[in-house]
Amino acid sequence: MATSSRSATIDETQQLRERIEALGPWFHNLRLNGVETAPFHYLGDYPQAKFASFRHVIPEDLTGKTVLDIGCNAGFYSLEMYRRGASRVVGIDSDERYLSQARLAAQVTGARIEFRQMSVWNVAELREKFDLVIFMGVLYHLRHPLLALDLIHEHVARDQMLFQSMQRGSTDVLCPEPDYDFHESRQFDEPSYPKLHFVEHRYAHDETNWWIPNRACVEAMLRSSGFSIEAQPEGEVYLCRWQPVSVPPDGPHAVYPAHPSRSHD
Ligand SMILES: C[S@@+](CC[C@H](N)C(=O)[O-])C[C@H]1O[C@@H](n2cnc3c(N)ncnc32)[C@H](O)[C@@H]1O
């Protein structure tokens, strides 16, 4: 009896290994019933090791809170927010293969998380605002990064946003003056002036990297989109809070689509 139940466990583990392998390669190293999904990740034990440096900025108890994880990948952060008791967790990603990984992870861990194939460009279609939006590791993959922040601010963020972007260039932060004379241009040569580096071809062998900001630029973009910075627990990670943005009627608020799509009515 003991032998058969032991061999059943070995069989189940082997089956799980095969399912994990079939869905690979994985970007998130999850531990599913003791099986690691990406044990040889080039960033180490990712994102667990990174999360260790900022996990404290999110309350351990999220009871009653709703969470939207944009670019959820295999669901590391979604699973963690569910573990912390969030009443509703929605994970979206544009890549169906990553979502299949996330669904497997939720199934194995018994987490009730809604995973949907959806791009950040379509978040208005959720028709829902969330207490916590997680927007980690996606900004620099977008051709239109400010538009993404505008859409999140307008349509899905209610209170807090956990944000991360790769950064390159100076980590010094120059806070620009409110205005400069037309003939005043030296500030643009300062490494600490907000700068977005455009990647025409590839960076890190990845053609989906488009715009890589320096630190001053990340912070200016967040503020400009209506997110005040409450904490920076790690060089690339920010905990932000939603703020109203005052936009003149003909102002620069480039929100597309301005309203949820009517196509599903
Ligand atoms: C570098 S991974 C970050 C994953 C996870 N958020 C993290 O921090 O570990 C980028 C993720 O964003 C997703 N992604 C890229 N463009 C997207 C878009 N337009 N809308 C939604 N997700 C997107 C990718 O499929 C990928 O899963």
The ligand as a Tripos MOL2 file, in Angstrom:
@<TRIPOS>MOLECULE
LIG
   27    29     1     0     0
SMALL
NO_CHARGES

@<TRIPOS>ATOM
      1 C1          9.5340   40.9980  -18.8550 C.3       1 LIG1
      2 S1          7.9950   40.1570  -18.7470 S.3       1 LIG1
      3 C2          7.4590   40.7000  -17.1280 C.3       1 LIG1
      4 C3          6.5750   39.6940  -16.4750 C.3       1 LIG1
      5 C4          6.1290   40.0340  -15.0490 C.3       1 LIG1
      6 N1          5.2410   41.1620  -15.0310 N.3       1 LIG1
      7 C5          7.3170   40.2830  -14.1840 C.2       1 LIG1
      8 O1          7.5710   41.4200  -13.7570 O.co2     1 LIG1
      9 O2          8.0230   39.3190  -13.8810 O.co2     1 LIG1
     10 C6          6.9230   41.1020  -19.8190 C.3       1 LIG1
     11 C7          5.5350   40.5100  -19.9430 C.3       1 LIG1
     12 O3          4.7000   41.4910  -20.5580 O.3       1 LIG1
     13 C8          3.9100   40.8600  -21.5270 C.3       1 LIG1
     14 N2          3.5030   41.8860  -22.4960 N.ar      1 LIG1
     15 C9          4.2530   42.4670  -23.4710 C.ar      1 LIG1
     16 N3          3.5370   43.3710  -24.1450 N.ar      1 LIG1
     17 C10         2.2900   43.3760  -23.5710 C.ar      1 LIG1
     18 C11         1.1010   44.0930  -23.8390 C.ar      1 LIG1
     19 N4          1.0380   44.9890  -24.8250 N.pl3     1 LIG1
     20 N5          0.0260   43.8660  -23.0520 N.ar      1 LIG1
     21 C12         0.0850   42.9390  -22.0640 C.ar      1 LIG1
     22 N6          1.1860   42.2220  -21.7700 N.ar      1 LIG1
     23 C13         2.2760   42.4350  -22.5150 C.ar      1 LIG1
     24 C14         4.8080   39.7680  -22.0990 C.3       1 LIG1
     25 O4          4.0780   38.7710  -22.7650 O.3       1 LIG1
     26 C15         5.4820   39.2770  -20.8380 C.3       1 LIG1
     27 O5          4.7480   38.2690  -20.1970 O.3       1 LIG1
@<TRIPOS>BOND
     1     1     2 1
     2     2     3 1
     3     2    10 1
     4     3     4 1
     5     4     5 1
     6     5     6 1
     7     5     7 1
     8     7     8 2
     9     7     9 1
    10    10    11 1
    11    11    12 1
    12    11    26 1
    13    12    13 1
    14    13    14 1
    15    13    24 1
    16    14    15 ar
    17    14    23 ar
    18    15    16 ar
    19    16    17 ar
    20    17    18 ar
    21    17    23 ar
    22    18    19 1
    23    18    20 ar
    24    20    21 ar
    25    21    22 ar
    26    22    23 ar
    27    24    25 1
    28    24    26 1
    29    26    27 1
@<TRIPOS>SUBSTRUCTURE
     1 LIG1         1 GROUP 0 **** ****
